[in-house]
């Protein structure tokens, strides 16, 4: 028996995992209520919450110890992402984590020690383009309006991975996901540093894309679970013909489907994270698969939660509405999820052909 045989089938959490998830769950429950989420909708970013989160080590943990980080695994990061989605935290943690990990793999965080400390600590925000297919010219980035530096594919035939800095941040573009989204044009950058070029650099960029999809899928898992909780609590307190509406099949069956979505998406995310850390070449399609699955199911679950609450659910002040727009908008931050589905098809086709 090889050392991974049992783990390939068992993705249960360790005591350390449970403690980590509980710590971040408590943090967001304390500092990120629905009022905080609503207050940050205009900018898509809560600076105070971000500073508190960085002080907990949420950005440091994602980097290897050699880069000044804590060397967390992807499963560790999946657990944090789930808590971020559960409370709709208006912080760019997923993008920061994926971008800094990519930057470290390509060339080290920075030739400047002070800048490295800022990146590790999260005071310098780093964004990247999470679209599967590279484009030329301006591109819409989910954290473009708040990032200090940006990593994109550019150059001849988009074969270079470059780090861009801008003297003036672009204006935020309004979007359904309430993200700090903006159009970013590499031609407008004040400084441009090539981090790598050719197949090796692009392979590292693809890994960052997979990590972004995995962590976004995990955030959607937390989002769906909280949406289910809101709908279930409502169904317990509303009666029709003398019985709770939750006892009716039209309510109980959709709630059961939400629970199945949560369990399925969570297990798939754990599995994808484990394979990416330990056997990245064995199942490279898992991260994108988790993303495509949750991108579709999160929108369905959030829509059903609104339906269960009837007129209250569609009111502007209802929490269900906040979850609905983000369940639809967050997956679109990386472009059409169909591009990820095509990426999965390419991987499987190549494997079957081989």
Secondary structure, 3 states (H helix, E strand, C coil): CCCCCCCCCCCCCCHHHHHHHHHHHHHHHHHCCHHHHHHCCCCCCCHHHHHHHHHCCCCHHHCCHHHCCCCCCHHHHHHHHHHHHHHCCCCCHHHHHHHHHHHHHHHCCCCCHHHHHHHHHCCCCEEECCCCCCCCCCEEECCCCCCCEEEEEECHHHCEEEEEECCCCCCCCCCCCCCCCEEECHHHCCEEEEEEECHHHHHHHHHHHHHHHHHHHHHHHHHHHHHHHHHHHHHHHCEECCEEHHHCHHHHHHHHHHHHHHHHHHHHHHHHHHHHHHCCCCCCCHHHHHHHHHHHHHHHHHHHHHHHCHHHHCCCCCHHHHHHHHHHHCHHHHCCHHHHHHHHHHHHHHHHHC
